[in-house]
Amino acid sequence: MQRGETLNSDPDERTRRIESLAGQVLEYLSRHPHAMDDLHGIAAWWLEEQRARTLESDVLEALELLVQRGQARRRVQADGQVYFSASPGGAVSDPPHGQ
């Protein structure tokens, strides 16, 4: 089993979970537009309601989805640490429908 996979790895369920996480990140960024944190901080603090159940690999996939959409950006520091924040001009207040 790969990291981040569950025993019942239904692709549709995973897609819904990733979309939900992406929506939660966008909601947080709409309330805190200057927020910036690394993957661990986002999984642990931004997604409080899901904290006990959220796998960092799912959060990373949701963050990468937001980066792809231009709604968040990724910054790699000199030490290799990766941080995510709202994308300048990105539609932070417009999460995907159904969120």
C-alpha positions as CSV (number, residue, x, y, z in Angstrom):
1,M,0.0,0.0,0.0
2,Q,1.3,3.5,-0.9
3,R,1.5,6.3,1.6
4,G,-1.8,8.2,1.6
5,E,-3.8,5.2,0.3
6,T,-6.5,3.6,2.4
7,L,-7.8,0.1,2.2
8,N,-10.9,1.4,0.3
9,S,-9.1,3.5,-2.3
10,D,-12.0,4.5,-4.5
11,P,-10.7,7.0,-7.1
12,D,-14.0,9.0,-7.0
13,E,-13.9,9.2,-3.2
14,R,-10.3,10.3,-3.4
15,T,-11.2,13.0,-5.9
16,R,-14.1,14.2,-3.7
17,R,-11.7,14.3,-0.7
18,I,-9.1,16.3,-2.6
19,E,-11.7,18.7,-3.9
20,S,-13.0,19.1,-0.4
21,L,-9.6,19.8,1.0
22,A,-8.9,22.3,-1.8
23,G,-12.1,24.1,-0.9
24,Q,-11.2,24.2,2.8
25,V,-7.8,25.7,2.0
26,L,-9.4,28.3,-0.2
27,E,-11.9,29.1,2.6
28,Y,-9.0,29.6,5.0
29,L,-7.1,31.8,2.5
30,S,-10.2,33.9,1.9
31,R,-10.3,34.6,5.7
32,H,-6.5,35.0,5.9
33,P,-5.3,36.3,2.5
34,H,-1.8,37.0,3.8
35,A,-1.4,33.5,5.4
36,M,1.6,31.4,4.3
37,D,2.7,28.0,5.8
38,D,4.4,24.7,4.9
39,L,2.5,21.5,4.2
40,H,2.7,20.3,7.9
41,G,1.4,23.6,9.2
42,I,-1.5,23.7,6.7
43,A,-2.5,20.1,7.5
44,A,-2.2,20.7,11.2
45,W,-3.6,24.2,11.7
46,W,-5.5,25.4,8.6
47,L,-7.6,22.3,8.4
48,E,-8.5,22.0,12.1
49,E,-11.8,20.2,11.6
50,Q,-10.1,17.5,9.6
51,R,-6.9,17.4,11.6
52,A,-7.3,14.0,13.1
53,R,-8.2,12.4,9.8
54,T,-6.3,14.3,7.2
55,L,-3.3,12.7,5.5
56,E,-0.6,15.1,4.6
57,S,-0.3,13.4,1.2
58,D,-4.0,14.4,0.5
59,V,-3.3,18.0,1.6
60,L,-0.3,18.1,-0.7
61,E,-2.4,16.9,-3.6
62,A,-5.1,19.5,-2.8
63,L,-2.4,22.3,-2.6
64,E,-0.9,21.2,-5.9
65,L,-4.4,21.3,-7.5
66,L,-4.8,24.9,-6.3
67,V,-1.3,25.8,-7.6
68,Q,-2.3,24.3,-11.0
69,R,-5.5,26.4,-11.0
70,G,-3.6,29.5,-10.2
71,Q,-5.4,29.9,-6.9
72,A,-2.3,29.3,-4.7
73,R,1.4,29.5,-5.2
74,R,4.3,27.4,-4.0
75,R,7.6,28.9,-2.8
76,V,10.7,26.8,-2.3
77,Q,13.1,28.3,0.3
78,A,16.9,28.1,0.0
79,D,16.8,25.2,2.6
80,G,14.3,23.3,0.4
81,Q,11.3,23.9,2.6
82,V,8.2,24.5,0.5
83,Y,5.6,27.1,1.5
84,F,2.1,27.7,0.0
85,S,0.2,30.9,0.0
86,A,-2.6,32.7,-1.9
87,S,-1.7,33.5,-5.5
88,P,-1.6,37.2,-6.2
89,G,-4.7,37.9,-8.2
90,G,-5.9,34.3,-7.8
91,A,-9.6,33.7,-7.1
92,V,-9.2,32.8,-3.5
93,S,-12.8,33.6,-2.6
94,D,-14.2,31.3,-5.3
95,P,-13.9,27.7,-4.1
96,P,-15.1,25.0,-6.5
97,H,-18.9,24.4,-6.6
98,G,-20.2,22.0,-4.0
99,Q,-17.8,23.1,-1.3
